[in-house]
Amino acid sequence: MKYGARNTITAKVVSVKKGEVMAQVNFQVDKPCTMASVLTTESVEDLALAPGDEVILVIKAVNVIPVKE
């Protein structure tokens, strides 16, 4: 998958909280901290994100975009 942002961080999905339209995904990154991303529930389901998954977080402006390869 190609994406335009150049800043990336490897992370692990910690939790997925799905709503009817939006979902919040929390990530554990290499340093002892967490990051979160709010995206559509449809996107979470399309990526099949689940706790324990390894993902790449693409950081662009104020957006955190999870990429599962």
N, C-alpha and C positions, 0 to 999 in steps of 0.2 A: 504494500500500500504506500502511495506517495502522499506526503503532507508538506506544507510550506514552512512550518516552524522549524527552527534549528536547535532550540533548547530542549533536551530530552533528559529524563530521569528514569532509571529502572526502579520499579516498585512492585509490591505485592498487594493484591486486594485483601482488605481486612473485613469489610462488611458491605452489603448491598441493601439499601432500604428503598423498596419500590412503592411508588404511589400509582394512582390511576394513569397519570400523564407524565410525571417527572420521577426521577430516581436520584438518590444520593449514594455515591460510591466513595468509601474511605480507603486510603492507601497507606501502607507502611513503606517508607523510603529508607535508603541506606543509613542515614544518620537517624538517631532516635527521635523522630518526629513523624507526624502524619500529615497528609494532604487530603483534600476532598474535591470531588467534581460533581456538579449537578448536571444531569443530562436527561434526555427523554427516556422513559421506561422502555420504549421501543428500541432505542439504541443499546440499552443495557442487555435486552433480550437478544438483539442481533449479534452482539459481541459475546453473548453467553458468559458474562462476568459473574464470577462466584468467589467467595472467600478462598484464599490460597493461590489464586491465579497470578502468574507473573505477567506484568504488563509494562509497557513503556508509556510514561506520561509525557505528552508533548505540550510544552509551555509556550503560549503565544499571547502577549498582552495580559489580559486578566483571565484568560481561559486556560483550563487544564483539560487536555483531551486524551483519554486513555486509548492506546493502540494495542491490540492483542494480535501478535503475529504467529 
